Amino acid sequence: MSASSRRASAAVAFGAGLVVAVQGRINGEVGDLTGNGVLGAILNFTVGLLLLIVVVGSRQATRDALRGLPGMIGGSGLPWWTLTGGIGGAIYVTGQSTTVAVLGVALFTVATVAGSTGAGLLVDKVGLGPGGRVPVTAWRVVASMLAVVAVWVGSGGRDGAGAVSIPFLLLALAAGAAGAAQVAVNGRVSSATRQPLVATLVNFVVGLVTLMVILAGQMVFTPERVGSLAPMADKPWLLVSGAMGVLFVAGSAWSVRALGVLLLSLVVLAGTLVGAVAVDLVLPTDGAAVNGYLLAGIALTFASVGLAVVRRRGHRA
């Protein structure tokens, strides 16, 4: 993989992180309006899927790649489980909507970053992503730990987390790990079809089905917490979050081959923190002011990215 390809992939991943920051603010409002994070996620996944159907259907190359996808399963190095990336997104959303109220935003974010960076090391080690095996080095382990510290520092003074609940903490860790696996398998589909939009379409279909199953379970066991989509009629512009999800998934699926899962996660995190500063400056909210904690967290995050690309002392990828 050429240096220019890696730089382009890093730029796309950083842009995906910026999108995540904006999308996070919008999704928070969607969750408040609907009263159910899973219901809001279903709405966003539906919007994203409809957009993808139009885009994929309008391009000959993506239509051909989509038609050829079934023939690749079981052959061409594309196992059936590589189509399950959307489950990771659904698990993340479910974990977010379930645990944030218990752990607080700060602890949830730290836990998911710990889960994603730890899983990123393992995913790269076993070669789950399209770029093949990436050895676990001391630099990469330190970079992962530094990323967690960066988020912990960056979240300082931004919200008051509740008492730590081990089961909910484990769920947040699992949500972060699921996100890392999602990026890896989506990258496999993108690489095999040579069309990131096809991988994105599969991700949204599988994710939407998974979320519908989760919602069905809520309707059976906790019907009083299902929420309603009716309030969204007052703010239809919030549906743009679905398009942002498409940009994130497609960008991650395209760039993971060059960067690997761990480095991709760190670059996305850097973009997200920078985007958070921009969003908080333009659209400040209570408890989300830009402060020294956040700026220090951003500096540490960029340091973790630098450490992650070090192959050996004195050499960089």
Legacy VTK file of the C-alpha trace (Angstrom):
# vtk DataFile Version 3.0
C-alpha trace
ASCII
DATASET POLYDATA
POINTS 317 float
0.000 0.000 0.000
1.542 3.323 -1.091
2.152 6.242 1.241
-0.268 8.374 -0.770
-3.004 5.746 -0.333
-2.413 5.689 3.415
-2.565 9.470 3.593
-5.794 9.533 1.591
-7.278 6.823 3.815
-6.257 8.732 6.938
-7.908 11.887 5.573
-11.132 9.984 4.870
-11.063 8.400 8.353
-10.495 11.794 9.962
-13.432 13.182 7.975
-15.540 10.250 9.162
-14.677 11.228 12.719
-15.857 14.783 12.080
-19.137 13.350 10.806
-19.474 11.251 13.965
-19.208 14.357 16.134
-22.025 16.120 14.299
-24.099 12.950 14.063
-23.731 12.344 17.784
-25.264 15.717 18.593
-28.164 15.065 16.188
-28.740 11.520 17.433
-28.896 12.813 20.990
-31.745 15.120 20.000
-33.463 12.330 18.053
-33.263 10.086 21.115
-34.768 12.801 23.301
-37.626 13.408 20.857
-38.522 9.762 20.285
-37.932 8.674 23.873
-36.070 5.564 22.702
-32.557 5.427 21.264
-33.293 2.182 19.418
-36.389 3.670 17.787
-34.388 6.708 16.731
-31.675 4.455 15.326
-34.266 2.518 13.296
-35.431 5.801 11.787
-31.874 6.802 10.902
-31.039 3.370 9.479
-34.189 3.500 7.369
-33.318 6.912 5.945
-29.772 5.771 5.234
-30.968 2.570 3.577
-33.406 4.409 1.312
-30.625 6.792 0.297
-28.299 3.876 -0.432
-30.908 2.096 -2.544
-31.212 5.198 -4.728
-27.452 5.739 -5.019
-26.538 2.087 -5.596
-29.382 1.631 -8.048
-28.320 4.663 -10.077
-24.759 3.447 -10.735
-24.011 0.569 -13.073
-20.813 -0.433 -11.264
-22.514 -0.729 -7.874
-25.499 -2.600 -9.345
-23.158 -5.114 -10.982
-21.162 -5.525 -7.754
-24.336 -6.073 -5.732
-25.597 -8.715 -8.177
-22.245 -10.477 -8.010
-22.062 -10.493 -4.219
-24.051 -13.751 -3.655
-21.625 -15.615 -5.914
-18.679 -14.443 -3.819
-20.008 -15.887 -0.586
-18.101 -19.045 0.258
-15.607 -18.284 -2.484
-13.178 -15.486 -3.309
-12.193 -15.399 0.349
-15.517 -13.903 1.468
-17.113 -16.016 4.258
-20.797 -15.521 5.002
-20.090 -13.888 8.362
-18.482 -10.904 6.647
-22.026 -9.781 5.816
-22.917 -9.341 9.495
-21.167 -6.005 10.058
-24.472 -4.224 10.598
-24.988 -6.226 13.787
-22.010 -4.390 15.269
-23.648 -1.028 14.580
-26.904 -2.233 16.105
-25.080 -3.482 19.218
-23.328 -0.126 19.599
-26.586 1.832 19.360
-28.315 -0.517 21.787
-25.427 -0.274 24.238
-25.462 3.514 23.952
-29.200 3.835 24.519
-29.074 1.367 27.428
-25.951 2.329 29.353
-25.455 6.090 29.017
-28.209 6.841 31.530
-26.452 4.570 34.056
-22.768 5.233 33.378
-22.908 8.793 32.089
-21.587 9.992 28.743
-17.967 10.277 29.869
-17.582 6.770 31.288
-19.549 5.260 28.405
-17.220 6.931 25.893
-14.088 5.823 27.725
-15.423 2.257 27.925
-16.321 2.091 24.233
-12.936 3.496 23.207
-11.248 0.902 25.423
-13.373 -1.801 23.807
-12.732 -0.618 20.254
-8.967 -0.140 20.635
-8.532 -3.431 22.473
-10.608 -5.257 19.887
-8.750 -3.380 17.162
-5.474 -4.910 18.319
-7.014 -8.392 18.273
-8.808 -7.921 14.950
-5.594 -6.734 13.296
-3.624 -9.573 14.897
-5.894 -12.325 13.533
-6.289 -10.610 10.149
-10.073 -10.169 10.310
-9.888 -6.968 8.244
-9.075 -6.680 4.533
-5.474 -5.587 5.108
-4.390 -8.949 6.540
-2.534 -9.597 9.770
-0.900 -6.706 11.626
1.412 -7.743 14.476
0.834 -6.502 18.016
3.786 -4.305 18.944
4.625 -2.432 22.105
3.992 0.837 20.268
0.476 -0.223 19.277
-0.373 -1.398 22.801
0.839 1.882 24.280
-1.117 3.790 21.613
-4.295 1.939 22.574
-3.814 2.706 26.251
-3.002 6.342 25.486
-6.234 6.659 23.473
-8.260 5.564 26.497
-6.395 8.054 28.686
-7.012 10.759 26.080
-10.772 10.212 26.145
-10.785 10.070 29.937
-8.909 13.371 30.120
-10.995 14.936 27.346
-14.249 14.070 29.086
-13.192 15.657 32.363
-15.669 18.182 33.705
-18.187 17.535 30.921
-20.768 15.456 32.752
-21.314 13.684 36.031
-21.301 9.908 35.584
-23.415 7.787 37.868
-22.213 4.971 40.079
-20.256 2.362 38.178
-22.299 -0.758 37.365
-20.130 -3.649 36.224
-22.773 -5.265 33.929
-23.432 -1.943 32.176
-19.708 -1.227 31.959
-19.180 -4.601 30.281
-22.000 -3.816 27.849
-20.296 -0.534 26.918
-16.998 -2.390 26.368
-18.831 -4.908 24.176
-20.380 -2.070 22.167
-16.936 -0.653 21.407
-15.583 -4.082 20.460
-18.578 -4.693 18.191
-17.827 -1.444 16.389
-14.253 -2.571 15.685
-15.454 -5.889 14.286
-18.039 -4.051 12.179
-15.371 -1.950 10.490
-13.232 -5.011 9.781
-15.884 -7.160 8.114
-17.352 -4.237 6.174
-13.862 -3.625 4.858
-13.684 -7.243 3.676
-16.908 -6.831 1.683
-15.756 -3.494 0.296
-12.429 -4.963 -0.807
-14.025 -8.036 -2.424
-16.657 -6.078 -4.361
-14.432 -3.030 -4.945
-17.487 -0.970 -4.066
-17.655 0.530 -0.542
-21.291 1.484 -1.142
-22.223 -2.183 -1.553
-20.634 -2.978 1.818
-22.488 0.000 3.278
-25.806 -1.200 1.846
-25.341 -4.665 3.339
-24.388 -3.068 6.677
-27.572 -0.989 6.768
-29.843 -3.898 5.809
-28.407 -6.191 8.471
-28.286 -3.429 11.066
-31.891 -2.415 10.438
-33.118 -6.000 10.747
-31.175 -6.399 14.000
-32.617 -3.189 15.423
-36.139 -4.272 14.473
-35.616 -7.499 16.410
-34.387 -5.500 19.431
-37.385 -3.168 19.177
-39.735 -6.165 19.019
-38.192 -7.413 22.253
-38.747 -4.005 23.853
-42.384 -4.038 22.763
-42.860 -7.386 24.476
-40.913 -6.836 27.692
-40.901 -3.032 28.221
-43.706 -1.576 26.069
-43.828 1.579 28.178
-40.309 2.507 26.990
-40.789 2.029 23.237
-41.340 5.743 22.557
-42.883 7.406 19.499
-41.786 8.829 16.144
-44.550 11.461 16.113
-42.388 14.269 17.633
-39.964 13.954 14.683
-42.564 15.659 12.473
-41.624 18.965 14.111
-37.932 18.624 13.220
-37.639 16.637 9.963
-34.177 18.038 9.258
-32.827 15.704 11.943
-33.235 12.886 9.410
-29.943 14.049 7.883
-28.309 11.824 10.513
-29.132 8.827 8.333
-27.067 10.272 5.481
-24.210 10.936 7.897
-24.294 7.287 8.908
-23.869 6.326 5.249
-20.808 8.588 4.955
-19.232 7.108 8.086
-19.766 3.447 7.181
-18.684 3.904 3.555
-15.614 5.933 4.530
-14.557 3.410 7.161
-15.080 0.461 4.812
-12.905 2.131 2.191
-10.055 3.264 4.451
-9.670 0.264 6.774
-7.676 -1.724 4.203
-4.841 0.801 4.228
-4.932 1.724 7.916
-5.976 -1.426 9.751
-8.689 -1.450 12.386
-6.686 -0.018 15.293
-5.194 2.937 13.421
-8.537 3.629 11.747
-10.215 3.738 15.165
-7.600 6.173 16.487
-7.812 8.509 13.481
-11.616 8.491 13.651
-11.345 9.288 17.365
-9.060 12.237 16.591
-11.548 13.549 14.046
-14.408 13.079 16.478
-12.727 15.095 19.227
-11.808 17.902 16.824
-15.367 17.843 15.509
-16.664 17.983 19.068
-14.762 21.217 19.620
-16.234 22.722 16.452
-19.773 21.631 17.343
-19.489 22.927 20.904
-18.182 26.278 19.658
-20.904 26.697 17.033
-23.773 25.070 18.944
-22.858 25.139 22.651
-25.004 23.270 25.153
-25.055 23.100 28.934
-22.141 21.063 30.249
-20.433 20.839 26.843
-18.210 23.925 26.804
-14.767 23.675 25.237
-12.205 23.515 28.043
-8.644 22.547 28.800
-9.614 18.922 29.468
-10.949 18.511 25.932
-7.976 20.225 24.300
-5.566 18.064 26.311
-7.525 14.977 25.275
-7.189 15.947 21.607
-3.415 16.410 21.973
-3.091 12.981 23.614
-5.229 11.413 20.874
-2.957 12.730 18.139
-0.004 11.398 20.124
-1.667 7.960 20.207
-2.102 8.068 16.413
1.597 8.850 16.034
2.578 5.934 18.258
0.282 3.537 16.380
2.097 4.032 13.080
5.550 3.429 14.518
6.810 0.065 13.237
10.139 0.105 15.023
12.337 2.703 16.690
13.192 5.420 14.221
10.827 4.181 11.485
7.232 5.060 10.691
4.690 3.421 8.418
LINES 1 318
317 0 1 2 3 4 5 6 7 8 9 10 11 12 13 14 15 16 17 18 19 20 21 22 23 24 25 26 27 28 29 30 31 32 33 34 35 36 37 38 39 40 41 42 43 44 45 46 47 48 49 50 51 52 53 54 55 56 57 58 59 60 61 62 63 64 65 66 67 68 69 70 71 72 73 74 75 76 77 78 79 80 81 82 83 84 85 86 87 88 89 90 91 92 93 94 95 96 97 98 99 100 101 102 103 104 105 106 107 108 109 110 111 112 113 114 115 116 117 118 119 120 121 122 123 124 125 126 127 128 129 130 131 132 133 134 135 136 137 138 139 140 141 142 143 144 145 146 147 148 149 150 151 152 153 154 155 156 157 158 159 160 161 162 163 164 165 166 167 168 169 170 171 172 173 174 175 176 177 178 179 180 181 182 183 184 185 186 187 188 189 190 191 192 193 194 195 196 197 198 199 200 201 202 203 204 205 206 207 208 209 210 211 212 213 214 215 216 217 218 219 220 221 222 223 224 225 226 227 228 229 230 231 232 233 234 235 236 237 238 239 240 241 242 243 244 245 246 247 248 249 250 251 252 253 254 255 256 257 258 259 260 261 262 263 264 265 266 267 268 269 270 271 272 273 274 275 276 277 278 279 280 281 282 283 284 285 286 287 288 289 290 291 292 293 294 295 296 297 298 299 300 301 302 303 304 305 306 307 308 309 310 311 312 313 314 315 316
